[in-house]
Structures are given as C-alpha cells and as structure tokens.
Amino acid sequence: MVELVKDDAAPDFRLQDSSGAWTSLKDYAGRKLILYFYPAALTPGCTVEAIDFTQAAPAFNEAGYAIVGVSPDKPEKLERFITKHDLSITLLSDPERATLNAYGAWGERSLWGKVVTGVIRSTFVIDVTPQGTGSILEAQYGVRATGHVNRLRTTLGV
C-alpha cells in the first residue's frame, strides 16, 4: 500500500462529481486543495464529516483552500447525499478505486475489532501549482470523522 508523506507529488486524478462533470487536480491550479477520502455517502460518520466540512468551507475558502471529498459511491448517490444534507462541498466518485489506491486510502483497516478491506478515512492538503501538478503539504491517514475538521483547522491555522 502507498502511503504519501509531506513533499511527495500528489497523484493526478480525473473523477466525476455528483452531476457527472469531470474534475481533475489541474482544475485547482494555483490553489491549495483539501482532498479527503471517506467510506460511503449517507452513513453517520461520513455525514458528520461532510457537514463539518460544509460549515467550515467559508473559512477554508477565505484562507485559499478548496475542499473535495472522494468515495467509491456513484455520482447519483453523491447527489442524494448533497441534497439531503445541503452540502456545499464538491464530492467525487471513484467506483474503480484508482484514486483511492493512488493516495493509499484503500486497504485493510479495523472495523469494530475486525480487519476489513475498504476506504481508509484520510485527508491530504495539496499545494497545486499554476501548471496543475501538486505537492503534498499534509497527509493524514486513519482520521476519525468526529472532530476531524476542527483538528485540521487547527493544524492549518484556519
């Protein structure tokens, strides 16, 4: 399993959002990107995390950060998630898990005391150059949904 660290090159991606439009790393050229990976839309922990990111989005945006969440869910499910919880962040679909694997956010993890294979809740802060390539500024694996956004705000001084 890949595990990215500070100063690693950020893997490029090209994924569909909830409306079916394609999004890639270069779409955030010249900005900082918070790219977070979560197991499944419409589940309790993922809902808490998405709502927390939505509520914090104005402060992150003012500090120059865009927020994007990625899960293996299909775009249609992401759209239901956004609508049900009035989310304002971008959510991307990675059903083939190519981006999840590239970032090391897919693999074995513990769930209720059992080892399962699935999404490893992870967050990356990426400095995307004007040319559209990125460098990892922060890599966090195995984060807890509750309180994660506030901890990230503290880490980034936002």
Disulfide bonds with the S-S distance in Angstrom:
none
